[in-house]
Amino acid sequence: MKILENINIFSLRKKILLVSKLIGIVLIVSYVLSGYLPVSTDVSFVIWLSFVVVLTLVIDFTMAHFISKPVSELNESARTMARLDFTHPCKVTSHDEFGELSKSLNIMAENLQKAFRELEVANEKLMLDVEQKKRLLAERKELADNLSHEMKTPLGIIRAYAEGLQEEANEAKRQKYFEIIVAETERMSNLITTLLDLSALENGASQLRPERFDFVEFLETVAGRLLIDTPDADFSLQYELPGHPVYVWADKSRMEQVLDNLIVNAKRNVYPGGVLKLSLKKNSNQLDFSIFNQGLPISQENLSKIWTKFYRDQNSRYSGSGLGLAIVAQILSMQNLPYGAENQPGGVVFYFSIPSIK
C-alpha cells in the first residue's frame, strides 16, 4: 500500500508520455483505416491529413491546458511574490509537479508574510525601545540640569552663612545664621524627597493602594488642618460641601498629597484678604472638587505647563520647588481622574473629579 501511495500516476511526465503514446496509436490507426475508405487514395489521404490537423489542434489545446496555462500562472505568482506582494496566492491545483510547485510557492509566501510581520513587530519594538531610551536620557539630563539649578541657591546660602559664622562674634547673629542654614538644608532635603517620590510614581516603582473611604470627612480633615488651624491665615475662607458621607475608591494617602498641594498652592497665591473658596459637589455618580483663589491669572499659554516638573509661573506670589502640581497631575493620571485649571473672573480655579461608590 505504501509503495502505491508513493507512486504518482498523475505526474506531468507520465501525462506527456501517455498523451504521446495515444497520439502515436491514433495516427497509426487512423492512417490504416483511411486506406479502407471507399474513395480514391488521394481523397483518403486528404481526409487523413484533415484528421491530423484536427488532432494537432486538440493536442495543442490539451498541452496549453496541462502545461502553458499552469506555467503562466506560476510565473505570474512568482513575479507578484518577487514584489513582496503575498495577497494573490497561486491557484494551480492540479495533481502533478505544477500543483506541488504551486503549493510550495503558497507555503513560502505564507512563511515570508509571517516572517515580515514578525520583523515589523520586532522593528516597532526596537524603535519603541530606542525612543524610550532617548526619552529616559533626555529626562535624566533635564532632571540633572533642573536639580543642579535648584541646588545652587540653597547651597550658596549655606556656604555664605557658614563663612559668616567663622567671622561673626555676636551670638544672636550666629544663632540666626544657624537657623538659616538648617532651613536651607531642610529645603534641599524636601526637594530631593519630593523629586524621588515623583520619580517613583512615574516609573511605576510606587504602586497605588486604593481603599474605600468617606471623601467628605477626608476633605474636611485635610482642609481644616491647612486652612483653619493656621495662625497666618490672611484670607476669607468659603466652602461648599455635601451634608452627608460620599464614599470613593482611591489611594487615600496619595489623594491627601493631591489635596495638600492644591490647597497650599491656592493659599500661597491668594491675595492678602482675598477669597479662597473650597467646593465639593456630588453630580450623579461622581464628586467634583474645586478650589478657587482670588489672585493673579495664569497666562493662557502657560496653563498646560503648570503641571510639568520645576515649572513656575512668573505671576505667582510664591516661588516653590515646582514639583507640587507635577505630583498632583501624576497621581490623578495614574487613577484616570480628570483634572485641570482655568482662569476665572478675579482668580484661578483648580479642579478634579472622582467617581463615587456606595
Order of alpha helices (4+ residues) and beta strands (2+ residues): alpha-alpha-alpha-alpha-alpha-alpha-beta-alpha-beta-beta-alpha-beta-beta-alpha-beta-beta
